[in-house]
Amino acid sequence: MADSRYASLKKLTQYPLALARKRKVLFFVFSILFAFIMANMLSDSTFTQTQNQVLFLLFFAICLWVTEAIPPFSVGILIIGFLVLIMGQEDAKNAMKYLQTWSDSVIWLFLGGFFLAEAMKKTNLDSLLLKHLLPKFGKDPRNVLWGLMFITALMSMFMSNTATTAMMIATISPIFVNLDKKANLSRALLLGIPAAASIGGMGTIIGSPPNAIAVGALENAGYSVSFLEWMLIGTPIAFVLLYTFWRVLVIRYRIKEQAELQLDFITNIPESNSEEEKTQKWIVLAILSITLFCWLTSKWIGMPVAAAAGIPIVGLTMLGVLDGDDIRKLPWDTLMLVAGGLALGLAIEEQNIASHYVEKISHLNVGFVSLMILFVSCRFILHSFANHFA
């Protein structure tokens, strides 16, 4: 994936091709050995062969995601292929449920979000949102920083974090031209915008692929989380974290009230010239509004969120806003990754591996708070050097 750590590392270090290949092979072999050792260490005498194979797959996939020996989306495909192979040996019907994760409701929800995001980019609505919102925050450097972080977080709730960050950095590049590259505000912006995109992605189910994997895992366990329920919890937390990070940046980089910043570049963002462009913008706005309304009120109007995701998929293509070239630009690799994650979660649930270890942990007399601290600490350590999908 374009936003993977390995892809970023290649750009920063300019790895020779031969060295990169050797590195990938070594990491792949290491992942197999690591998964084999961990599966044998944690396997129980009561486990069947299939349970042991799923346990091996779990650690193998995690290690591949962490090391990025192969692209993250390839791991998703590998998971499904592995499960189809081991589950379909006795009865082909056993493998069907893992193939069906490609058409899971979470996948359709994400696909609808991708169509909306692509339409917003094509019609320049994302840049126009910045043009009309940023001036409302004033020209004080602290307020400009907050405004840019707020707008970034808002857009990343419905767009790719990477695409949102790239668009924002490119649009505000004139600020860096007017300021010294080492100016405190420049540093704060270059830290604040990517962080705001990541934080904003917490706010909705479609904001980030891990959210979709979590929802899919909850559905497999028998719990249903609606689009609105996620927002009611995720959005307040996201904006509290966003405000906290903004305050940290203001204090750390000593951003004080100074001379007003020149925001003339905002006026250079082009508006619609032709009637066709204006019409397309209104179509996208209308479809976006209808889709969001259906997602937020799905429980009351009786429309599943996956069905509501069909509104932008059908509407934007039928009305000519998106064409074949635009569809090919969609991040299909993300859907492959999510489908693989859903299949892995389903296999762990079906084989009672999760319940087995939960029962073991319950016998350790470890408090809930201690467990939460342990899991959050592990998550934080992994996220520091591994792809966040892992």
PyMOL commands that set and color helices and strands:
alter all, ss='L'
color gray80, all
select helices_A, chain A and resi 5-13+17-42+49-67+72-87+92-103+105-122+125-137+141-156+161-171+173-178+184-200+205-207+209-220+227-252+264-268+275-296+298-301+305-308+310-318+324-328+332-350+353-362+368-385
alter helices_A, ss='H'
color red, helices_A
deselect
rebuild
show_as cartoon
